[in-house]
Amino acid sequence: MVSDTTANSATAFEHPDHSYMEERGTTVKIANISPPEHINTLRRRGYHMALAQYLGRQPAYLDMYKQLNRMGMFIIVDNGAAEGVPMEWHDVVTFANLIHADEVVMSDTMKDGPKTLELAKSIQAENLISPNRRMAVPQGSTWEEWEECLQLLTMYCDFTSIGIPKHLEGLEGGRVHALEHIMTGEYGYFNIHLLGCHGNPIREIKTLKRFGFVRGIDTGAAVAYAQHGILLNEHDDEVVLEHKSLSWDMPADAEIVLQNIFTLEQVSNGL
């Protein structure tokens, strides 16, 4: 849990060695994304991703994350860009503060490094929340653009976490390449969070957690597959598993949702 204290302005940045270096191991935390209908299944989970566009539209969704905050859970608030509904930074911060979120995903533009950097510089100038609550998301349609965006973000902005978008799986090497690039330490050390699953969630979690320094990944897979009556299996990385996208309105069997959450947790914990 965090307070809503706003940081003092700063013009020079020295990125410290952040906590992910202390979290090396074989596990990765899962932030399950769920519509309000199944939000109670997340109550005992410690790592969460809330979607800002629904915090403002669904009181039950907002109230649940307020409860999770009071229970001491770690909460990240996303900005809506990946769902095609990017919200104004001021509004994202407002909702994040309502639930006392620990971290907020900075504004970004999908696959556009220059625009993402422009938004980040504006966030830096406004300084609405402290740097230790900011997650930057380097963007680009090529590896060259993405790497340049990452480099410039670390030069001109202050933040403690990096979010790696799932669309990078469409580039050669996927997010494995991104993690290999980050782990050189060239830009400093940050908490690393993977934004969503691009394809087979079991295979992606098993592959990406091997790096040992990935703090977490968010996914709506537990509910999305339950909406199609599909029970996930820890060995699904060995089969062709058709990707299913989360629907905010489609019903799902609660028992399948819960079992899918358990399966994702087993995979993330290496059990």
The 8 nearest C-alpha neighbors of each residue, nearest first, counted from 0:
[[1, 71, 101, 68, 99, 73, 100, 72],
 [2, 0, 101, 99, 3, 100, 4, 132],
 [1, 3, 4, 99, 0, 96, 101, 100],
 [4, 2, 96, 5, 1, 99, 128, 129],
 [3, 5, 2, 6, 128, 129, 1, 127],
 [6, 4, 128, 129, 127, 3, 7, 126],
 [7, 5, 129, 128, 8, 4, 126, 130],
 [6, 8, 9, 5, 126, 129, 128, 4],
 [7, 9, 6, 126, 10, 124, 123, 125],
 [10, 8, 11, 7, 12, 123, 6, 157],
 [9, 11, 12, 8, 155, 156, 124, 123],
 [12, 10, 9, 13, 155, 157, 156, 154],
 [13, 11, 14, 157, 10, 9, 156, 154],
 [12, 14, 15, 11, 157, 187, 154, 153],
 [13, 15, 12, 187, 16, 157, 188, 159],
 [16, 14, 17, 13, 188, 187, 189, 159],
 [17, 15, 188, 14, 18, 187, 189, 20],
 [18, 16, 189, 19, 188, 15, 190, 20],
 [19, 17, 20, 21, 190, 22, 16, 189],
 [18, 20, 190, 22, 21, 17, 212, 214],
 [21, 19, 18, 22, 23, 17, 212, 16],
 [22, 20, 19, 18, 23, 17, 212, 24],
 [23, 21, 19, 20, 24, 212, 18, 214],
 [24, 22, 211, 212, 21, 20, 19, 25],
 [23, 25, 211, 26, 22, 212, 209, 27],
 [24, 26, 211, 209, 208, 269, 268, 27],
 [27, 25, 268, 267, 24, 208, 269, 28],
 [26, 28, 215, 267, 214, 208, 213, 29],
 [27, 29, 215, 214, 216, 46, 30, 267],
 [30, 28, 216, 215, 217, 31, 46, 27],
 [31, 29, 217, 47, 46, 48, 216, 32],
 [30, 32, 218, 219, 217, 29, 33, 47],
 [33, 31, 219, 218, 48, 30, 217, 49],
 [32, 34, 38, 37, 219, 31, 35, 222],
 [33, 35, 36, 247, 37, 38, 32, 60],
 [36, 34, 38, 60, 37, 59, 33, 39],
 [37, 35, 34, 38, 33, 39, 250, 251],
 [38, 36, 39, 35, 40, 34, 33, 253],
 [37, 39, 35, 40, 41, 33, 36, 34],
 [40, 38, 42, 41, 37, 36, 35, 63],
 [41, 39, 38, 42, 37, 257, 43, 256],
 [42, 40, 39, 44, 38, 43, 31, 37],
 [41, 43, 39, 40, 44, 67, 38, 45],
 [42, 44, 41, 45, 40, 39, 67, 72],
 [45, 43, 41, 42, 46, 47, 72, 30],
 [44, 46, 72, 73, 43, 47, 71, 42],
 [47, 45, 73, 30, 44, 74, 72, 29],
 [48, 46, 30, 74, 75, 73, 31, 49],
 [47, 49, 75, 30, 76, 74, 32, 217],
 [50, 48, 76, 75, 77, 51, 47, 74],
 [51, 49, 77, 52, 53, 76, 54, 79],
 [50, 52, 54, 53, 78, 77, 91, 76],
 [51, 53, 50, 54, 55, 79, 56, 86],
 [54, 52, 56, 55, 51, 57, 50, 60],
 [53, 55, 61, 51, 56, 52, 57, 60],
 [56, 54, 53, 52, 57, 51, 94, 58],
 [57, 55, 53, 54, 58, 52, 60, 61],
 [56, 58, 60, 59, 53, 54, 55, 61],
 [59, 57, 61, 60, 62, 56, 54, 55],
 [60, 58, 62, 61, 57, 63, 35, 54],
 [59, 61, 63, 35, 57, 58, 62, 54],
 [62, 60, 54, 58, 64, 59, 63, 65],
 [61, 63, 65, 59, 64, 60, 58, 66],
 [64, 62, 66, 60, 65, 61, 59, 67],
 [63, 65, 67, 66, 61, 62, 98, 68],
 [64, 66, 98, 62, 68, 63, 67, 61],
 [67, 65, 63, 69, 64, 68, 62, 70],
 [66, 68, 64, 70, 69, 65, 72, 63],
 [67, 69, 65, 71, 70, 66, 72, 64],
 [68, 70, 66, 71, 67, 65, 72, 0],
 [71, 69, 67, 68, 72, 66, 65, 42],
 [72, 70, 68, 69, 0, 67, 73, 45],
 [71, 73, 45, 68, 67, 70, 74, 46],
 [74, 72, 46, 45, 101, 47, 0, 71],
 [75, 73, 47, 100, 101, 48, 46, 72],
 [76, 74, 102, 48, 103, 100, 101, 47],
 [75, 77, 49, 103, 48, 50, 51, 104],
 [78, 76, 104, 50, 51, 79, 49, 103],
 [77, 79, 51, 80, 86, 85, 104, 91],
 [78, 80, 85, 84, 82, 81, 77, 86],
 [81, 79, 85, 83, 82, 84, 78, 108],
 [80, 82, 83, 79, 109, 84, 85, 78],
 [83, 81, 79, 80, 84, 85, 78, 52],
 [82, 84, 80, 81, 85, 79, 109, 86],
 [83, 85, 79, 80, 82, 86, 52, 81],
 [86, 84, 80, 79, 78, 83, 87, 82],
 [87, 85, 78, 79, 88, 84, 91, 90],
 [86, 88, 90, 89, 91, 85, 106, 78],
 [87, 89, 91, 90, 92, 86, 106, 105],
 [88, 90, 92, 87, 91, 93, 127, 86],
 [91, 89, 93, 87, 92, 88, 94, 86],
 [92, 90, 88, 94, 93, 89, 51, 95],
 [91, 93, 95, 89, 90, 94, 96, 88],
 [94, 92, 90, 96, 91, 95, 89, 97],
 [95, 93, 97, 96, 91, 92, 90, 54],
 [96, 94, 92, 100, 97, 93, 98, 99],
 [95, 97, 99, 93, 94, 98, 92, 3],
 [98, 96, 94, 95, 99, 93, 65, 100],
 [97, 99, 65, 96, 100, 95, 64, 68],
 [100, 98, 96, 97, 95, 1, 2, 101],
 [101, 99, 74, 95, 98, 102, 75, 96],
 [102, 100, 74, 1, 0, 132, 75, 73],
 [101, 103, 132, 75, 100, 133, 76, 74],
 [104, 102, 76, 133, 75, 134, 132, 105],
 [103, 105, 134, 77, 78, 76, 133, 135],
 [104, 106, 135, 134, 103, 133, 107, 119],
 [107, 105, 118, 88, 78, 104, 119, 115],
 [108, 106, 115, 105, 109, 136, 118, 80],
 [109, 107, 115, 111, 114, 110, 80, 138],
 [108, 110, 111, 138, 107, 80, 81, 139],
 [111, 109, 139, 140, 138, 108, 112, 145],
 [112, 110, 139, 138, 108, 109, 114, 113],
 [111, 113, 138, 139, 115, 148, 114, 144],
 [114, 112, 116, 115, 111, 117, 148, 139],
 [115, 113, 117, 116, 112, 111, 108, 118],
 [116, 114, 107, 112, 118, 108, 117, 113],
 [115, 117, 119, 113, 114, 118, 112, 120],
 [116, 118, 114, 120, 115, 119, 113, 121],
 [119, 117, 121, 115, 116, 120, 106, 114],
 [120, 118, 116, 122, 121, 117, 123, 115],
 [121, 119, 123, 117, 122, 118, 116, 124],
 [120, 122, 124, 118, 119, 123, 125, 117],
 [123, 121, 119, 125, 120, 124, 126, 118],
 [122, 124, 120, 126, 121, 125, 156, 119],
 [123, 125, 121, 122, 126, 120, 8, 119],
 [126, 124, 122, 127, 123, 121, 128, 8],
 [125, 127, 123, 124, 128, 122, 8, 6],
 [128, 126, 125, 5, 129, 6, 122, 92],
 [129, 127, 5, 126, 6, 130, 132, 4],
 [128, 130, 6, 131, 5, 132, 126, 127],
 [131, 129, 158, 133, 132, 157, 128, 159],
 [130, 132, 159, 129, 133, 158, 102, 160],
 [131, 133, 102, 130, 129, 101, 103, 128],
 [134, 132, 158, 130, 103, 131, 102, 104],
 [133, 135, 160, 104, 161, 105, 103, 158],
 [136, 134, 161, 105, 162, 104, 160, 133],
 [135, 137, 162, 161, 163, 138, 107, 134],
 [138, 136, 149, 148, 145, 135, 112, 139],
 [139, 137, 112, 110, 145, 111, 136, 109],
 [140, 138, 110, 145, 112, 111, 144, 141],
 [139, 141, 110, 144, 111, 145, 142, 138],
 [142, 140, 144, 143, 139, 145, 170, 110],
 [143, 141, 145, 144, 146, 139, 140, 170],
 [142, 144, 146, 141, 145, 147, 139, 140],
 [143, 145, 139, 147, 141, 142, 146, 112],
 [144, 146, 139, 142, 148, 138, 147, 143],
 [147, 145, 149, 143, 148, 144, 142, 150],
 [146, 148, 150, 144, 149, 145, 151, 143],
 [147, 149, 145, 112, 151, 146, 150, 137],
 [150, 148, 146, 137, 152, 147, 151, 145],
 [149, 151, 147, 153, 148, 152, 146, 154],
 [152, 150, 154, 148, 153, 149, 155, 147],
 [151, 153, 149, 156, 154, 155, 150, 148],
 [154, 152, 151, 150, 156, 155, 149, 186],
 [153, 155, 151, 152, 156, 150, 12, 157],
 [156, 154, 152, 153, 151, 120, 157, 12],
 [157, 155, 152, 153, 123, 154, 120, 158],
 [156, 158, 130, 12, 153, 155, 123, 159],
 [159, 157, 130, 133, 131, 160, 134, 156],
 [158, 160, 131, 189, 133, 190, 134, 130],
 [161, 159, 190, 134, 189, 191, 158, 135],
 [160, 162, 135, 191, 134, 136, 190, 192],
 [161, 163, 136, 192, 193, 194, 135, 191],
 [162, 164, 193, 194, 136, 192, 161, 165],
 [165, 163, 194, 166, 167, 162, 193, 195],
 [164, 166, 167, 197, 195, 194, 168, 196],
 [165, 167, 168, 164, 169, 197, 170, 110],
 [168, 166, 169, 165, 173, 170, 174, 164],
 [169, 167, 173, 166, 170, 174, 165, 197],
 [168, 170, 167, 166, 173, 171, 165, 172],
 [171, 169, 173, 167, 168, 172, 141, 142],
 [172, 170, 173, 169, 168, 176, 167, 142],
 [171, 173, 176, 175, 170, 174, 168, 177],
 [174, 168, 172, 170, 175, 167, 171, 176],
 [173, 175, 177, 176, 168, 167, 178, 172],
 [174, 176, 178, 173, 177, 172, 179, 207],
 [175, 177, 179, 172, 174, 178, 173, 180],
 [178, 176, 174, 180, 175, 179, 181, 173],
 [179, 177, 181, 175, 180, 176, 182, 174],
 [178, 180, 176, 182, 177, 181, 175, 183],
 [179, 181, 177, 178, 182, 183, 176, 184],
 [182, 180, 178, 183, 179, 184, 177, 185],
 [181, 183, 184, 179, 180, 178, 185, 188],
 [184, 182, 185, 181, 180, 179, 186, 187],
 [185, 183, 187, 182, 186, 188, 181, 180],
 [184, 186, 183, 187, 181, 182, 188, 180],
 [187, 185, 184, 153, 150, 188, 181, 183],
 [188, 186, 184, 185, 14, 189, 16, 15],
 [187, 189, 16, 17, 184, 186, 15, 190],
 [190, 188, 160, 17, 159, 191, 161, 19],
 [189, 191, 160, 19, 161, 17, 214, 159],
 [192, 190, 213, 161, 214, 160, 189, 162],
 [191, 193, 162, 215, 216, 214, 213, 161],
 [194, 192, 216, 163, 162, 195, 215, 164],
 [193, 195, 164, 163, 217, 165, 162, 216],
 [194, 196, 218, 217, 165, 193, 216, 197],
 [197, 195, 200, 198, 165, 218, 203, 194],
 [196, 198, 165, 195, 168, 166, 199, 200],
 [199, 197, 242, 196, 200, 203, 241, 240],
 [198, 200, 202, 201, 240, 242, 203, 236],
 [201, 199, 203, 202, 196, 198, 204, 220],
 [202, 200, 236, 204, 203, 199, 235, 205],
 [201, 203, 236, 205, 199, 200, 204, 206],
 [204, 202, 200, 206, 205, 201, 207, 199],
 [203, 205, 207, 201, 206, 202, 208, 200],
 [206, 204, 202, 203, 208, 207, 201, 266],
 [207, 205, 203, 204, 208, 209, 202, 175],
 [206, 208, 209, 204, 205, 203, 210, 175],
 [207, 209, 210, 205, 206, 27, 204, 211],
 [210, 208, 211, 207, 206, 25, 205, 26],
 [211, 209, 208, 212, 207, 213, 178, 25],
 [210, 212, 23, 24, 209, 25, 208, 213],
 [211, 213, 23, 210, 19, 214, 22, 20],
 [214, 212, 191, 215, 211, 192, 208, 27],
 [215, 213, 191, 27, 192, 212, 28, 190],
 [216, 214, 28, 192, 27, 29, 213, 193],
 [215, 217, 193, 29, 192, 194, 30, 28],
 [218, 216, 30, 195, 31, 194, 29, 48],
 [217, 219, 195, 31, 220, 32, 196, 30],
 [218, 220, 32, 245, 221, 31, 222, 223],
 [219, 221, 223, 218, 222, 224, 245, 200],
 [222, 220, 259, 256, 260, 223, 219, 224],
 [221, 223, 225, 256, 220, 224, 219, 226],
 [224, 222, 245, 220, 226, 225, 221, 244],
 [225, 223, 229, 227, 226, 222, 220, 221],
 [224, 226, 228, 222, 227, 229, 251, 256],
 [225, 227, 251, 223, 224, 228, 250, 222],
 [228, 226, 225, 224, 229, 223, 251, 243],
 [227, 229, 225, 226, 224, 230, 252, 255],
 [230, 228, 224, 225, 227, 231, 226, 255],
 [229, 231, 255, 259, 232, 225, 228, 224],
 [232, 230, 259, 229, 262, 233, 235, 224],
 [233, 231, 235, 234, 262, 230, 259, 201],
 [232, 234, 235, 266, 262, 201, 231, 236],
 [235, 233, 236, 232, 237, 201, 238, 231],
 [236, 234, 237, 232, 238, 233, 201, 240],
 [237, 235, 202, 234, 201, 238, 199, 233],
 [236, 238, 235, 234, 239, 202, 240, 201],
 [239, 237, 235, 236, 240, 234, 199, 202],
 [238, 240, 241, 237, 235, 236, 199, 242],
 [241, 239, 199, 238, 242, 235, 236, 198],
 [240, 242, 239, 243, 199, 198, 238, 224],
 [241, 243, 198, 199, 240, 244, 197, 200],
 [244, 242, 223, 224, 241, 245, 220, 227],
 [243, 245, 223, 246, 242, 220, 219, 224],
 [244, 246, 223, 219, 247, 243, 222, 220],
 [247, 245, 249, 248, 244, 223, 226, 34],
 [246, 248, 34, 249, 245, 33, 250, 35],
 [249, 247, 246, 250, 34, 245, 36, 251],
 [248, 250, 246, 247, 226, 251, 245, 223],
 [251, 249, 226, 248, 252, 36, 246, 247],
 [252, 250, 226, 225, 253, 249, 222, 256],
 [251, 253, 255, 254, 225, 256, 226, 250],
 [254, 252, 256, 255, 251, 257, 37, 225],
 [255, 253, 257, 256, 252, 258, 259, 225],
 [254, 256, 258, 257, 252, 253, 225, 259],
 [257, 255, 253, 259, 222, 254, 221, 225],
 [258, 256, 260, 254, 259, 255, 253, 261],
 [257, 259, 261, 255, 260, 256, 254, 262],
 [260, 258, 221, 262, 256, 261, 257, 231],
 [259, 261, 257, 263, 258, 262, 221, 264],
 [262, 260, 258, 264, 259, 263, 265, 257],
 [263, 261, 259, 265, 264, 260, 233, 258],
 [264, 262, 266, 260, 265, 261, 267, 259],
 [263, 265, 267, 261, 262, 266, 268, 260],
 [266, 264, 262, 270, 268, 263, 267, 269],
 [265, 267, 269, 263, 264, 268, 233, 270],
 [268, 266, 264, 27, 26, 269, 265, 263],
 [269, 267, 26, 265, 266, 270, 264, 27],
 [268, 270, 266, 267, 265, 26, 25, 205],
 [269, 265, 268, 266, 267, 264, 233, 262]]
